[in-house]
Amino acid sequence: MTINDIMALLVEELTEGEIPMPLAQEFTLANVWCDLARLAGEELPAEAVAVVGRALDVTYEPVRRGSYAEHALQFAPAD
């Protein structure tokens, strides 16, 4: 999977999530890094997760998601 493939998936996901004009939105690098790793099916980077979790005051853990890649992950608030 190429960077362009993963970015296209992220834009599609944001659009379906009702984020208007996702390419014109501002996101932290930590959020982008976590999303790209998730969509590529890679382990989420601990340093980026720490920033995202702290910024949202929520603890996140990876959860399986079947619609993108076989081993893709998505953030879900921990119970």
Sequence and secondary structure as in RCSB ss.txt:
>XXXX:A:sequence
MTINDIMALLVEELTEGEIPMPLAQEFTLANVWCDLARLAGEELPAEAVAVVGRALDVTYEPVRRGSYAEHALQF
APAD
>XXXX:A:secstr
  HHHHHHHHHHHHHHTT SSGGGS   HHHHHHHHHHHHT    HHHHHHHHHHHT  EEEEE SSSSTT EEE
EE  
